[in-house]
Amino acid sequence: MTAIATKATRPYDLVKEFVIALAVVALLTVGLAAVFSSPDEKAITLQSWATSAPNDVVATAAAELAGTSTSAGYGGPYNTNAVGQTLGPLKLQKWAGVTTPVDSANDLVIKPLSQLQGSPLLSLALATWRAATPDQRTKWATAYSDALGKAPDGNPAAVARGSYGPVPVMTTAYLQQAQAGGLDGALAEPGFYGGNSTKALLLLADGTYLEDQARARNLGGDQWGMMNETGNYPGQPWLWLYTFWYQVPPFNTSDNADAQVWALMALLSLGLLLLPFIPGLRSLPKYLGVYRIIWRRHYRAHPLR
């Protein structure tokens, strides 16, 4: 009879290992979530902004009318009031052009106010505003905006007397509209239930309330916090490398940081995609030998000769 060679075997319970792995991962998930979890904050609305920081709403509305807000002088894709960010000689923001036109004074303030009915004083104020020349409107709004900046806590009730035209009446009505919840719908596009929140976000970002809330949660541009809101998969954690560059020179002091970081990330992404074709880099796994650590039991049993 011919002897049949047999290979040594050992029992392997796949279900047991799966259960153990599942339990370990579950415990780690719960433990790490308890220590490092991020808060699930409620969304900031224009109504909550107006309730929490009414003076900021009035100051922001005055800045929109004066054309001195961030969005009013942002440039593309909203307007042509600035060259925008550049990448060396490349004027990327200007070349992109105006794809989402926004007239800060008219779109963010005047149009929402025009939807209000039943206030003769506001109707008169809007008529006075529309009848005035652009220079006169700017003078009124700029004077009121400057006066708000000098008032204690920016309180409209403490503003010194001056030539502000219809601006105080308009901004007061604007605040009341926001506090009543009417401003959120007025700025929604298309229509009341629209999903385009561009204008509402621009308005909110033009104030100081949003930045204050972000910094209180370590989410400022020069801070390292991140928040992963439910429903926004995959959330901000995957952006850690993108936001990292904003914290280091020369990006953290550059006026063109957005364009520069975008270009750097595009270059790094391209390098990752082309890694198998780049001599030297594609051989790193072989030279680093990480695979030998992963397959260490195999190499112990079958050493290389």
C-alpha positions, 0 to 999 in steps of 0.5 A: 500500500502506498502511504498518503501524506497528510498535512497538519491542520488546526481548528479555526472557528470563524464565528468565534473570531467574528464575535470577538472582533465585533465585541472589541470594536463595539467597546472601542467605539463606545469608549472613544465616542464617550471621550472624543465625541462631538456635540450634536448642535442644533442648526443656527437659523436666522430666527435664532440669530435674531433672538440671541444677537439682535444688535448684530442683525441690525448692524449686519443689515446696515452693512449690507445696505452700505455695501461694506459687508463681506459678501458685498465685497467678496467678488466672484461668484457673487459680484464683481466688486473684488478681484478675489483670491489669486494663485500667483498670476492666476486670478482664479476667482475673477476668471470664474466670473459671477455665476451666483449673482447676489446684490447684497443690499437688494437681495438680502435686505430690500427684497425681504422687507418688500414682502412685509405688508401692513406697515405704512411707516416701512412702506414710506421708508422703502419708497424713500430708499428707492427714490434716493440716488445710489450715493445718497443711499450709501451715505445714509447706510454708512453713517448709520453703520458707523453710528452703530459701531460707536454705540454701547454694545451696538445697541440701536436704541443708543445710537446718536442722532444723525442723518440716517434717512430711512435706514433705522426704520428699515433695519428695525423692521428687518430685525422684527421680520427675522425674530418672527421667523419670516426672514428664513423663508424670504431668503429661501430659493426657490420659493418658501420651501426652497433648498438653496440657502446661499443667500441666508448663509451669506447673510449669517456669515456677514454678521459676527454671531456665526463666528462667535458660535464657531469659536466657542466650539473650537471651530474657528479658522485658526482652531483645530475643532471639527464637528460631524453633524448627523445626516451630513455623511461623511462629515467634516473628519475627512477634511482634516488634511485639508484644514490642517494646511490653514494652520501652518505657514505660509497659508495661515497668514495668506490672503489667498489661502483658499486658492493655495490650499486647494492647489496643494490638495489637488497636487497631493491628490494627483500624486496619490492617484499616480503613485503606482506610476511614479518611480521610487515612490511606488517602491516604498511599500517594498523598502519599508517592509510593512507587509512583513509585519502584517504577514509575520507568521507566514515569514516566520514559517517560510523565511526568505532565502 
